Amino acid sequence: MGMEENIAGLLCYVFGWVSGVVFLIAEKNSRFVKFHAWQSILFNIALIVIGTVIGMIPIIRMLSFVVWIGGAILWVILLMKAYKGERYKLPFIGDIAEKQAYGS
């Protein structure tokens, strides 16, 4: 795409799943960027689903706030790791992203 991989990796996370999709479509060569794009998409979808489901259950609705705060903290960690050029894998989601980006 004409930018450094670590910057592109960071940008995959900036606007959630939307920026992940943009970089997944735009990036043709870098598996590092594709990995972060896939992980961004999957992470944000999982966060939305988990937060929504917990928010719909009256007894545990207050935990929804904890999920969103935890997700925000993890999002910042993912941004920093991508900027440092690291392929930081989340449990389960990272494995799927890795298979999609690196094929195996």
C-alpha positions in Angstrom: 0.0 0.0 0.0 3.0 2.3 0.1 3.3 2.7 3.8 5.3 0.9 6.5 3.8 -2.4 7.6 3.7 -1.3 11.3 1.7 1.8 10.5 -0.7 -0.1 8.3 -1.0 -2.8 11.0 -1.9 -0.1 13.5 -4.4 1.5 11.2 -6.2 -1.8 10.8 -7.4 -1.3 14.4 -8.2 2.4 14.5 -11.8 2.3 13.2 -12.6 -1.2 14.4 -13.8 -3.7 11.9 -14.3 -1.1 9.2 -10.6 -0.2 9.0 -9.8 -3.9 9.1 -12.0 -4.6 6.1 -10.5 -1.6 4.2 -6.9 -2.8 4.8 -7.9 -6.4 4.0 -9.3 -5.3 0.6 -6.5 -2.8 -0.1 -3.5 -4.9 1.0 -2.3 -7.3 -1.6 1.2 -8.4 -0.4 1.8 -8.0 3.3 0.7 -10.9 5.4 1.6 -8.9 8.5 -1.1 -6.3 7.6 -3.6 -9.0 6.5 -3.1 -10.7 9.9 -3.8 -7.5 11.8 -6.8 -6.7 9.5 -8.3 -10.1 10.1 -7.7 -9.9 13.9 -9.2 -6.4 14.0 -12.4 -7.6 12.2 -12.7 -10.7 14.4 -11.9 -8.9 17.6 -14.4 -6.2 17.0 -17.2 -8.6 16.0 -16.6 -10.7 19.1 -16.6 -7.7 21.3 -19.9 -6.4 19.8 -21.5 -9.9 20.1 -20.3 -10.5 23.7 -21.2 -7.0 24.9 -24.6 -7.2 23.3 -25.5 -10.6 24.6 -24.4 -9.7 28.1 -26.3 -6.5 27.9 -29.5 -8.4 27.1 -29.4 -10.6 30.2 -30.8 -8.6 33.1 -28.9 -10.4 35.9 -25.5 -9.8 34.4 -26.2 -6.6 32.4 -23.8 -4.6 34.6 -20.9 -6.8 33.4 -21.4 -5.3 29.9 -19.5 -2.2 31.1 -16.6 -4.4 32.2 -16.6 -6.1 28.8 -16.4 -2.7 27.0 -13.7 -1.4 29.3 -11.7 -4.6 28.9 -12.2 -4.4 25.1 -10.9 -0.8 25.1 -7.8 -1.7 27.0 -7.1 -4.7 24.8 -7.7 -2.5 21.7 -5.0 -0.1 22.9 -2.6 -3.1 23.5 -3.3 -4.3 19.9 -2.6 -0.8 18.5 0.7 -0.7 20.4 1.8 -4.2 19.4 1.0 -3.6 15.7 2.9 -0.3 15.8 5.9 -2.1 17.3 5.8 -4.5 14.4 4.7 -7.5 16.5 2.3 -10.1 15.4 0.5 -10.3 18.8 -2.1 -13.1 18.7 -5.2 -13.1 20.7 -6.4 -16.5 21.9 -8.6 -18.3 19.4 -9.2 -15.1 17.3 -5.5 -14.8 16.6 -5.3 -18.4 15.4 -8.2 -17.8 12.9 -6.6 -14.5 11.7 -3.3 -16.3 11.3 -4.8 -19.0 9.1 -6.6 -16.4 7.0 -3.5 -14.3 6.5 -0.8 -16.9 6.2 -2.9 -19.8 5.0 -2.3 -23.2 6.6 
